[in-house]
């Protein structure tokens, strides 16, 4: 009896690889308040870097979960995550200021879907919006510009001027800011957190 001829095992077809999702495309979620778990899209744009969930959670633990009556300005809104977290927790008014037309349209659509009557979306320059704010008119200023922004000092100085007594400024940067650097701008460090590449600062006006 002749042996059966050797047959090479069949090779399974390899599944086609799916194209990689571009970095920066995805979503974040509101983590507290009336809109908890609401998804916010993240566009693939240079410099768009939403505040990490852990950092936002810590920030609003510092501030308190109930922001009823607060007046807030998110000067470099991007996805709107910071300002919408404040609105979700009851802030009386939240201004979301953003230069990119596409992001502004997304924010407007999102606020319509949420029926966010206390949120105003504005297309414009965040620094100019701060400089135009009335003296002592804001309880919370949110500053999370692109890390390479040249406007940090000017924005902080304008924020200090617009800050109401007992108000706060949130600053997110790639490096830590000390009291020695902040004092000439009219601000003092209240809390600080480092999470990965992010330095989160909660600031208050100098007394």
Secondary structure as the mmCIF struct_conf table of DSSP 4:
data_model
#
loop_
_struct_conf.conf_type_id
_struct_conf.id
_struct_conf.beg_label_comp_id
_struct_conf.beg_label_asym_id
_struct_conf.beg_label_seq_id
_struct_conf.end_label_comp_id
_struct_conf.end_label_asym_id
_struct_conf.end_label_seq_id
HELX_LH_PP_P HELX_LH_PP_P1 UNK A 2 UNK A 6
HELX_LH_PP_P HELX_LH_PP_P2 UNK A 8 UNK A 22
TURN_TY1_P TURN_TY1_P1 UNK A 23 UNK A 24
STRN STRN1 UNK A 26 UNK A 29
BEND BEND1 UNK A 32 UNK A 33
TURN_TY1_P TURN_TY1_P2 UNK A 34 UNK A 37
STRN STRN2 UNK A 39 UNK A 42
TURN_TY1_P TURN_TY1_P3 UNK A 46 UNK A 47
HELX_LH_PP_P HELX_LH_PP_P3 UNK A 50 UNK A 52
HELX_RH_AL_P HELX_RH_AL_P1 UNK A 53 UNK A 63
BEND BEND2 UNK A 65 UNK A 65
TURN_TY1_P TURN_TY1_P4 UNK A 68 UNK A 69
STRN STRN3 UNK A 71 UNK A 74
TURN_TY1_P TURN_TY1_P5 UNK A 75 UNK A 76
TURN_TY1_P TURN_TY1_P6 UNK A 78 UNK A 79
HELX_RH_AL_P HELX_RH_AL_P2 UNK A 81 UNK A 88
TURN_TY1_P TURN_TY1_P7 UNK A 89 UNK A 90
BEND BEND3 UNK A 92 UNK A 92
STRN STRN4 UNK A 93 UNK A 98
BEND BEND4 UNK A 99 UNK A 99
HELX_RH_AL_P HELX_RH_AL_P3 UNK A 101 UNK A 114
TURN_TY1_P TURN_TY1_P8 UNK A 115 UNK A 115
TURN_TY1_P TURN_TY1_P9 UNK A 117 UNK A 118
STRN STRN5 UNK A 119 UNK A 123
BEND BEND5 UNK A 124 UNK A 124
HELX_RH_AL_P HELX_RH_AL_P4 UNK A 126 UNK A 132
BEND BEND6 UNK A 133 UNK A 133
HELX_LH_PP_P HELX_LH_PP_P4 UNK A 134 UNK A 134
TURN_TY1_P TURN_TY1_P10 UNK A 135 UNK A 136
STRN STRN6 UNK A 138 UNK A 143
TURN_TY1_P TURN_TY1_P11 UNK A 147 UNK A 148
BEND BEND7 UNK A 150 UNK A 150
HELX_RH_AL_P HELX_RH_AL_P5 UNK A 152 UNK A 162
STRN STRN7 UNK A 163 UNK A 173
BEND BEND8 UNK A 174 UNK A 175
HELX_RH_AL_P HELX_RH_AL_P6 UNK A 179 UNK A 183
TURN_TY1_P TURN_TY1_P12 UNK A 184 UNK A 186
STRN STRN8 UNK A 187 UNK A 195
TURN_TY1_P TURN_TY1_P13 UNK A 196 UNK A 197
STRN STRN9 UNK A 198 UNK A 205
#
